[in-house]
Amino acid sequence: MSGIVPEYPYRILFSHPISTMAKRTSYQFRSGELLQRQEDVAEERMMQIVINGQPYTLTMCTPGDEESLTRGILHSEDVYTGMKTIRIAVGEMDLNSRSRVVQVWIPDEALGPGIANQRNLMSVSSCGMCGKYDVDLELQGDPLTTDIKLNQQFIPALFKTMRMNQPLFDAAGGTHASAAFDRRGQLLACKEDIGRHNAVDKVIGSLLMTDQRSEAIILLVSGRISYEIVSKCYRAGIPFLAAVSAPSSLAIEYCESLGITLMAFCRDDKFTVYTHVERIQ
């Protein structure tokens, strides 16, 4: 029964002992010379989410922030959107394991309809839609509304702040970032991961854990904007979405209908607004 927490055989971890960085030997050709060096690379590991004793999904991610990543995934997938505390235990068989198991216990009556959209096999870090049994793209609901109007000079400053909070990218590259800010431009959360979707889920999960979701008004991502990123932003109730790279056509369509101001190609002092431009002044 989901209301009873079973014994959990792994160690319960709330801070991960493994590094988010790894050393690897690399060989670089430069002007005809072959140079060998030790290089920092971002760690990638498999994380399995088990809900009430039943496997739910596998995802490839950067180690760390497993609880916030799990909460973000469950919220984005409409498995559990409540604010009450649920039991989460993060563990692994040993320190050399390439995978981690996150055990989640949620009362049956609190489970959302997303529990039926169980992911089969593996959800890769680059695409949150991969591996589901059923693909339902019809994201519906009332459009998000806001009385906030962002000054156009506000946007570059936010991306500068996010960039200053990417230690993994500085050390090794190869990671994406996501960040959430309040209406004053204060950073609420910034997370990194090898997967764009994982970084977003970590931010949303962090906002839920700190009870700051209602304060977030804009979500930033370091990569491109797809439907899945839009769906996470909408379900978190965040009315502004901005990206370093390009949006997809589907992302633009859904942002228009769901009341999200979409900005892309946010580089240096330039950015392009695709939807609800009336909110930018």
N, C-alpha and C positions, 0 to 999 in steps of 0.2 A: 504494500500500500504506500502511496506517495506521501501520506501524512506522517509516516514513520521513517526516521532516518536510519538506514541500515548501517552496519559497521563498514567502515571504509578501510580497505587493507593497505592503501598507500599512505605515505607521509602527507600530512596536510601542510601545504606551503602557502604562505602569503607574501613571500619575497623569493624570487627565483635565484637559486645558487649558480646557475649556469650563465655564462656571458652572452650578451647579445652580439658580440663580435667574435670572430675566429681568425686565426693566422693561417694563411695559405701561401705556399711557394708559387711565385709567378715568374714568368720569363718575358722580358720586354726586348723587342728589337728596336734599336735606335742607331741610325746612321751606320748600318752594317754591323753593329755590335750587338751581342746577345748578353743581356743583363739579367742576372737572377736576383730576386729579392723576396723578402717576406712581406706580405701585404695583408692589411685588414679587410675582411669581407664580412658582410652582414650575415648573421646566423639565420637559418631557416629550419624550422622543425614542424612536425605534424602535431596538431592538437585535436583530440577527439572530445566531443561533448556528449555526455550520457545524461539523459533526463529520466529520473525516476527508475533507474536501472536499465533503461532501453537506449541503445545507441541512437543518437540524433544526427550528427554530422561529423565529418572530418574537414579540417581546414589547415592549410599551410600558412605559417605565420612566423613572425619574429618573436622569440621568447620574451616573456615579461608582459605584465598587464593582462594576464590571462583572465582574471575575474572581470575586468572592465570590457575586454573583448567579448567574453561570453555574454555578459549582460547586454552589450550593444547588439550582438547577433540576435539574441532572443527578443529584444525590443523591436529591431528592424524586421524580423520575420513574423512578428505578431504572435509569438509563443507566450511571452510574459511581458506585459506592459505596465504592470502594477508597480507601486512605489514601496510596498511592504517588503521587509527583509525576506529573502529566500536563502536556502542553505546551498553554499557552493564550496566544494573542496577541490583544490588543485594538487595534483600529485604526479609522480612518475615512478617507474619501476626502479630506476637507478640513475645516477648522474650522467652515465654514458648513453642513456636512452635517446633515441631520435624522435621520440614522441612523448606527449603528455596527455593525461586523461583528466578531464574536468567533470566531476560528478555534480549534478544539479538536482535538488529535490524541490519540487513545486507541488502544492496540493492540486489534485485533479480538477477541482472546481475553479481554480485560478488559471488554468491553462487556456491560452487563446487558440483561435482556429488555425494559427500557423503551425501548430504541432502536427497537423495532418500533412503538411508539406515537407515531410522528412526528406533529407538529402541522401541520395544514394551514392555510395563509393566515396568520392572526395570532392570537396569544394576547394578549388585552387585559389591561391592568393590574389590572382589577377582578375578574377571574375566571380562575383558573388552569386551569379545565377547558375553556375556549373554544378552538375550532380544532383539536381532536384528530381524527384519523381515526376512532378508536374510543373510546367512553366506557365504561370498565370500572370500575364503582363498588365492586366486591367487593374491599375491602381486607382481607386475611386475615393471620393470624400469631398467635403466642403473645402473650397479654396482657403488658403491661409490669408489672413488679413493683418495689416499692421499700419499704424499711423507714423511709423519711422520713415524718414527720408535721409539717405546717406549722402554726405558730401563726397564728391568724386575724389577729393584729395585724401579721403579717409582710407581708400582701398589699398594704395601702395604701402601705406604705413602698416596695415595689418599683415600684408605678405612679408614685409621686412621683419616684423615681430615673429611670425611663424618660422621664417628662415633662420633667425637667431636661436631658435629652440629646436634645432635638428642636429643633435650631437652625433647620432649614428651616421647621418649623411655626411657630416664633416669628416668623420673618421674613415669611412669606407665607401660612401656612395651606395647606390643600389637600393635605397629605401625611399618610400613615399611618406608624406606627412599630411596630417589634417589638424585643423585648429578651429576652435569656437571662441567667439568674442561676444561681449555684451554691448549694449547700445552706447556705452561710453568708450568703447574701444579697448576695454580691459580683457586680457587673455584669460579665458576660463579653463581651457584645456588644450594641450598640444601633444599629439602622439605620433610615433613613427612605426612603420612596419614595411615589410617587403611588398605587401599588397595594399593597393589603394583602398579597397573595401574594408580590410582589417583596420587600417588607420582610422577610418571614419567610425567603424564600430567601437574602437577603443575610446574615441572622443565621446561618443554618445553614452557609452557605458560609464565613463568617468563622470559625465554630467549627471547621470542618474544616481551614481554613488554619492556625489556631493550635493545632491538636491539643487542643482543649478540649471536644469534643463530649461526651465521657463525664462531664465535670464539670457539664454543664448539667442542672438538675433541673426548671426551670420556664421556660415560654415565655410571654411577654406579647404581646398585640396590641392596637392602639388601636381597631380596628373590631369587626366582628361575626365570629362563628366559623361557618365553613361546613365541609362535608366535606373540602374540599381543604386547609384549614388543619390539620384533624385528621390527615390523611394525612401531611403534612409533619412534624408533631410526632411522630407514631408512628414514622416511618421514621428520625427522628433519635434515637429512644430517650429522649424527654423525657417523664416521667410526669405533669407538672402543666401545665395550659394555662389561661390566664386572659385575659379580654377586657373591654374597656370596654363593649362593646355586647352584643347578644343572640346566642345560639347558634341554629342551625337544628335541626329535629327529627332530621335525619340525623346531624348532628354529635354530638348527645347519645347517640344509639344506638351510634355507633361508639366514642365515648369509653368508654361502659359496657363494651362487649365487648373493647376493646383495652387496658383497664387504665389509662386516662388520667383523672385527676381534673380535671373541667371546671368552671371558675368563670367567671361572666359578670356583666354589669352592675356591674363593679368601679369604683365611683365614690364618692369621698369615703371614708367609713368603712364602706361597705356593699358586699356582694357576695353573689351567689347561687351555691350549689354544686349542680351537676346530677348528678354521678356520683362515686362513691367518696368519699363524705363522711367516711368513717372515717379518712381521711388528714389531716383538718383538726381541730385541737384548740384 
